[in-house]
Structures are given as structure tokens and as C-alpha cells.
């Protein structure tokens, strides 16, 4: 199983290298380097919220260009949702659209991850394996965190870790009760069909990112992580 940016200690720091996670685009535009493009679109002076406000429409513009100029070609894309949903709800988005699913974004509250999809395995079996592996990983993280918290000398830091452990326990309870929830996927499909997902009536889709995201990319952040980072922005602004 491939983990997302879920690491129970790093998640407490919140100040994890936003510039590094924000721009997870594929290799392209040889004239302008990736670093130059990142700095132009999302300068470090912007907050996380401001960067997202720029990156979402930028991704939409790129997808529109693909839909207009390469309508008959398939493209790899990451779909990020605004909330956690059961797979049945997310699966409806993909029905009869010719998508090939490569990875699923899943989680429960503070816990999130990325699960590779084997096209030779039925989706029901994939979801069952995902649930089993997710529960094993989350329970192990809780066990390790509980053992280590007593060794943290700083009272403030220890309290933060204990709070994170409490959130993880809530996530485990939710996982046991309803199974994993999903907040996106990486797929291959035609750009016009991908673009149509942005008009979801319930505003479920946060962004459809054309290209293969890099490790830690902003398009792989869970709704819980988005909320945490945006809440931090508001606290800093006060």
C-alpha cells in the first residue's frame, strides 16, 4: 500500500513545505523549468489558501486546452473531491465514461492514503483488500504512537500528539463502522469527459488535474488535510 502524506508526527507540524507539496505536475513545458513555472504561478509569499485559489483554475485551464486540442486522446488525470464519500457514490461518476482507474484516494478523517488499482482484480475484491490493509496500517500507527507519546518531554508537543492519536482512533472507529471513504482517484480518460466532471451538480469535484501528480502533490491532499491547512491560514491571519 502506498501512503499519502499521512504521517502522524508530520501532520502535527502543519508547516510542512507547502511549496514542495503544492505543484505536483508532470514533466512538460521544456522552455520554462518546473521550478520557474511553480514560482511564477504560486510564489512562496502566498498562503496555502491563496495557492489553491490559483492552482484550481490553472488546472481547469490546462484541462480545457486538452479538451479543445486533443479531444480524442486519453490523458492521465487526478480527480480530487471536496469531501469523503463511499465508493458507490464516487463510482457513479465513472460509470460508462470509459475511464481506467489507476489509483484510489481514500481515508477516514485524519487518516488518508493512496491505493493502487490492479485492473485484473474485480473492484469488489480491490475494495475489500483496501479496507483490510487500511485498517492494519491505521491500527499499527496508533499502537506505535501510543508507545512513543510517553517519551515526549515537551508538554505542549505531547498534548498535540495525544490529540492526533485521538483523531486517529476516531478514524479507526469510522473505518470499522462504514469502511473506507474516498476523496478521489487517478484515472485515464478523454479530456472532454474529464472536463465534464467539473460540472458535478453537488460541487463534489474540487479539481481535475491533467497529468500524473508527484509524491505529496496538492491534488492528493484529503478533505481533512485541506481543512487543517486552511484553518491554520485563518489562525495565522488573526
N, C-alpha and C positions, 0 to 999 in steps of 0.2 A: 504494500500500500504506500502511496506517495503522499506525504504530509504537505499541507499548505503551510502558511506562516504561523501555524499553531505551535507555540512553544510556551508552556505555562509561565516561564520566567520572563521571556522576552515580551510576552503580551502585557506584562505589568509596566514595562518601561515606556510604552506608547511612543516615545521619541525614537522609534526605530527608523532610521534612514529613509525618510519619505521620498527623497529624490531617487533612491535605488528601487523602491517598490512601485513608483508611480508610472514609469514609462516602460511597459513590457511589450514592446513591439517587435515584429520580425525584422530581419535584415533587408533593407531596401534603401532607396534614395542614396546612391553611391556618391553623388555630388556633395551632399551635406551629411556629415558624420552623425551617427546616432546621438552622441553627446551634444553636438551643436544643435541638433533638432530639439532634443529634450530641453536644453537651456532656453531656446527661443520660445517654445510653447509653454513650458512650466518653469519659470525662473524660481530659484530657491527662496526668494523673498515672499512667495505666495504661501498661504496656509493650505492644509490638506483640502479643506472645503473648496477653496478657490481653485486649486489644481483640478479637482474633479469637475468643477463647473466649466473648465476649459477643455478637459480631455474628453468628456462625453460628446459634446458637439463635434469635436475634431474627429473622433472615431466615426460618428454618423456621416460626416462629410466624406471620409475615405470610403465608407461603405456605399454611399450614393454614387461616387465616381466609379466604383467597381460595377455597380448595377447598371450604370449607363454604358460603360465601355466594354465590359466583359460579362454580359448578361447570361451567356450560355456556358460559361466556365464555372467550375466549382471552386470554392475558396474555403480555406480553414478559418474558423471564426470562434471566438469565445463569447458566450452568452451569459451575462450576469444579471440576476434578478434582484428586485428591491426587498424581497422577504423570503423566508424559508417556506417551502411548500412540499406536500407529499409528492412522490414521483408521479402518481396518477394525474395530478394537475399539470406538472411540467411536461409529462409525456404527451398530453393533448396538443401541446404547442408543436410537437414534431410529427404528428400523425399525417401521413400522406404528403409529406413535403420533400421526400427524397433525401433526408439528412442521414449522414453516417455519424454516429456518436462515438467519439474517441475517449472522452473523459467526463466524469460527473463531479460537480461541486456539491458537497454535502456537509451536513453538520447539525448540531443541536446547541443553540445558544452560544456559549463561549468556545465550543469545540467545532472545528471545521477541518476539512481535508479534501483531497482530490483523488478520485478513484479511476484507474484506467479501465476501459471497457474492452473486453475481448469479443469481437463480432461473431466468433464461432460459438459463444455461450448464450443461451436464451436470457433475455433481460430479467426474468423472474429469478433465475439462478444467480445472475450478477448481483441483484439487489439483496438476495439472501447472504451471499458471501460478503458483500459490503457491510451489512448490518453486523455480522459476526466479527469481522476484522475491526470495525469501528469501535464496537463495544470492548473488545480486548485491548485495543490501544488506549482508549479513554480510561478504562479501569486501571491499567498499568501506570498511566500518567498520574492518576490520583494517588495510587499506592506510593510511587516514588516521591511525589510532592509532600505527602503526609510524613514520610520518613525524614525528609530534608528540612522541613519547616522548623523543627526544634533546634536545628543548628544555626539558624539565622539570628545573629546577635542584635542587629538593629531592630528596635521595636516597631518602627513605622514600616520598614520593609517586610517584617514578619507578618504584620497585620494585612498588608496588601496581598501577600502570598496566601494567607488564610482565606481572604475574600475570594481570590481566584480559585482556590480549591473548592469553596462553597459553590461557585458558579459551575465548576466542572461537575460537581455532584448533582446539581440540578440538571445539567445536560445529560448525565448518565441516566437519571430517572426518566427524563423525556425520551431518551433513546430506547429504554426498556419498555416504555408505555406505548409509544407510537411508531418506533423505528426511526431511521434517519430521515431528516428533511433535506430538501435540495434547494440550492440557490443558483444553479447554472450548469452549463456544460460546454465542452469544446466539441465542435461538430465540423463536418464538411458539407457544403451545400451551395446552391446557386445564390449569387449575391442578391438578386431581386427578392427571393424567398426569405433570405435572412433579413433584408431591409424591412419586409412586411411585418416582422416580429416586433419592430419598434412601435407599431401602432396597436399594441395589445390593449384591449378595451379597459382592463383593470390596472393599466400602467404598471404591470408586473415586471417588465423588462427595463433594467437600468441602462444597459448598453449592450450593443452587439459590436464586438471589437474584431475587425477583419485582420487576421494574422494569428500567429501562434504566440501566446503570451510567454514571457520569460518567467523564471522562478521568482515568486514574490510579486508578480505584477499586480497593479491596482485592480485589474479586471478580475482577479482571483480572490479578492477580499470578500468575506462573508458579510451579510447584512449586520451581524453583531459587531464585526470589526469596523465597518463603516460608521456605525453609531458611536462606538467607543472613540474613534478618531475625531469625529465631528463634535462630539461632546467636549473633547479636550480642546478643540479650537474655540468653542464658546467660553470655556473656563478661562483660557488664556486671554481672550478679548475682554473679559470683565475687569 
